[in-house]
Amino acid sequence: MSFANEVKRWVSPTSSGGQMALVLVVSSLIAGISRVVMEQVALQPGDVIAQLKFWQLVSATFLVPLSPLSLIFGLIIVLQTGSWLEDQWGRKKLWVFVLGVNVLANLATVLVGLVSPAVSAMTFFGGYTTIGAMWIAQGLIVGPGRLNWFGFPVSGYAFAVIGAAFTLLSAVTGAWFAVLPQLFGIAITVAWVQGYTPAKLLLRFRSRQLSKDLRKRASHLSIIDGKKSDRDQYLN
């Protein structure tokens, strides 16, 4: 496939990458222009609890600051990785991943905000969490294979590390709580790609509960010694 055709596929409104990129640009522009909208859709941990704005756990998913760098960088990453991940996972799994990582990361941030006034007072843009999660997920899936990073061939693992490095460096050189959702997003993404999705964890929990329940129900039963020859022992 030529580069031109690949770009057309990325920006297609029928692709998840194109749809996510469109939502990112439109929502960020509207929120950036209207302070009222920004206060409603950006994640503000203090408001989630105090004013019951639970929708912010989702509404901030594709929100980035209104700046050329954030919009262009976010647009490119979401277009490219969104289309690639859709090819690997399918549309439904990709959307569940993006929304799931954000909701879990934002919820964890809100919980930290209960004990940290600094986190509670912050305003977070979930688009950064989304961009990092999609970038890292692609790298981890490729693994030891090769990806093209600005003309340089790198392994998938190196690509994932580069994606995580932006957040980690920001945490080290600045205020760590300013990138808290992104830090949670990195950890959740790594676990998710390794197979520790909420659905699978719930399934494992239910399986263990069922095994425990079955063992409890069978606790009154005893094993019959098969070495005895008296056939009457098998009678009730």
Backbone hydrogen bonds, N-H to C=O, Kabsch-Sander energy under -0.5 kcal/mol:
donor,donor_aa,acceptor,acceptor_aa,energy
6,E,2,S,-2.1
7,V,3,F,-2.4
8,K,4,A,-2.1
9,R,5,N,-1.8
10,W,6,E,-2.1
11,V,7,V,-2.3
12,S,8,K,-0.5
12,S,9,R,-0.5
15,S,12,S,-1.7
19,Q,15,S,-2.2
20,M,16,S,-2.9
21,A,17,G,-2.3
22,L,18,G,-2.1
23,V,19,Q,-2.2
24,L,20,M,-2.5
25,V,21,A,-2.4
26,V,22,L,-2.6
27,S,23,V,-2.5
28,S,24,L,-1.8
29,L,25,V,-2.2
30,I,26,V,-2.5
31,A,27,S,-2.5
32,G,28,S,-2.1
33,I,29,L,-1.8
34,S,30,I,-2.5
35,R,33,I,-0.6
38,M,34,S,-2.1
39,E,35,R,-2.3
40,Q,36,V,-0.8
40,Q,37,V,-0.8
41,V,37,V,-2.2
42,A,38,M,-2.2
43,L,124,F,-1.9
44,Q,42,A,-0.6
46,G,120,S,-2.0
47,D,44,Q,-1.1
48,V,44,Q,-1.9
49,I,45,P,-1.3
50,A,46,G,-2.5
51,Q,47,D,-2.1
53,K,47,D,-1.3
54,F,52,L,-1.5
56,Q,53,K,-1.6
57,L,54,F,-1.6
58,V,55,W,-1.8
59,S,55,W,-3.2
60,A,56,Q,-1.1
61,T,58,V,-2.1
63,L,60,A,-1.6
67,S,65,P,-2.0
71,L,67,S,-2.6
72,I,68,P,-2.7
73,F,69,L,-2.4
74,G,70,S,-2.2
75,L,71,L,-2.5
76,I,72,I,-2.4
77,I,73,F,-2.2
78,V,74,G,-2.6
79,L,75,L,-2.2
80,Q,76,I,-2.4
81,T,77,I,-2.6
82,G,77,I,-0.5
82,G,78,V,-1.6
83,S,79,L,-1.6
84,W,80,Q,-2.0
85,L,81,T,-3.0
86,E,82,G,-1.9
87,D,83,S,-1.6
88,Q,84,W,-1.4
89,W,85,L,-3.2
90,G,85,L,-0.6
90,G,86,E,-1.7
94,L,90,G,-1.7
95,W,91,R,-2.2
96,V,92,K,-2.4
97,F,93,K,-2.2
98,V,94,L,-2.6
99,L,95,W,-2.5
100,G,96,V,-2.6
101,V,97,F,-2.8
102,N,98,V,-1.7
103,V,99,L,-2.7
104,L,100,G,-2.4
105,A,101,V,-2.5
106,N,102,N,-3.0
107,L,103,V,-2.5
108,A,104,L,-2.3
109,T,105,A,-1.9
110,V,106,N,-2.4
111,L,107,L,-2.1
112,V,108,A,-1.9
113,G,109,T,-2.1
114,L,110,V,-0.8
114,L,111,L,-0.7
115,V,112,V,-1.6
116,S,112,V,-1.1
120,S,116,S,-2.3
121,A,117,P,-1.7
122,M,119,V,-1.0
124,F,43,L,-3.0
126,G,60,A,-0.5
126,G,124,F,-0.7
127,G,63,L,-2.7
128,Y,63,L,-0.5
128,Y,125,F,-1.3
129,T,125,F,-0.6
130,T,126,G,-2.3
131,I,127,G,-2.7
132,G,128,Y,-2.3
133,A,129,T,-2.4
134,M,130,T,-2.5
135,W,131,I,-2.3
136,I,132,G,-2.7
137,A,133,A,-2.4
138,Q,134,M,-2.1
139,G,135,W,-1.9
140,L,136,I,-2.6
141,I,137,A,-2.2
142,V,138,Q,-2.3
143,G,139,G,-2.2
145,G,142,V,-2.0
147,L,154,V,-3.3
149,W,147,L,-0.7
149,W,152,F,-3.0
150,F,148,N,-0.7
152,F,149,W,-1.8
154,V,147,L,-2.9
156,G,143,G,-1.3
156,G,145,G,-1.7
157,Y,143,G,-1.6
159,F,155,S,-2.3
160,A,156,G,-2.2
161,V,157,Y,-2.2
162,I,158,A,-2.4
163,G,159,F,-2.0
164,A,160,A,-2.2
165,A,161,V,-2.1
166,F,162,I,-1.1
167,T,163,G,-0.6
168,L,164,A,-2.5
169,L,165,A,-2.9
170,S,166,F,-1.4
171,A,167,T,-2.1
172,V,168,L,-1.9
173,T,169,L,-2.8
174,G,170,S,-1.6
176,W,174,G,-0.6
178,A,175,A,-1.6
179,V,176,W,-1.4
180,L,177,F,-0.9
183,L,179,V,-2.1
184,F,180,L,-2.4
185,G,181,P,-2.4
186,I,182,Q,-2.2
187,A,183,L,-1.8
188,I,184,F,-2.6
189,T,185,G,-2.4
190,V,186,I,-2.3
191,A,187,A,-2.1
192,W,188,I,-2.8
193,V,189,T,-2.7
194,Q,190,V,-1.5
195,G,192,W,-1.6
196,Y,191,A,-2.8
197,T,195,G,-1.4
201,L,197,T,-2.8
202,L,198,P,-2.3
203,L,199,A,-2.1
204,R,200,K,-2.5
205,F,201,L,-2.2
206,R,202,L,-2.6
207,S,203,L,-2.3
208,R,204,R,-2.3
209,Q,205,F,-2.4
210,L,206,R,-2.5
211,S,207,S,-2.4
212,K,208,R,-2.5
213,D,209,Q,-2.3
214,L,210,L,-2.6
215,R,211,S,-2.4
216,K,212,K,-1.9
217,R,213,D,-2.3
218,A,214,L,-1.8
219,S,216,K,-1.0
221,L,218,A,-1.4
226,G,224,I,-0.7
228,K,225,D,-1.0
231,R,229,S,-0.6
233,Q,230,D,-1.4
234,Y,231,R,-1.6
235,L,232,D,-1.6
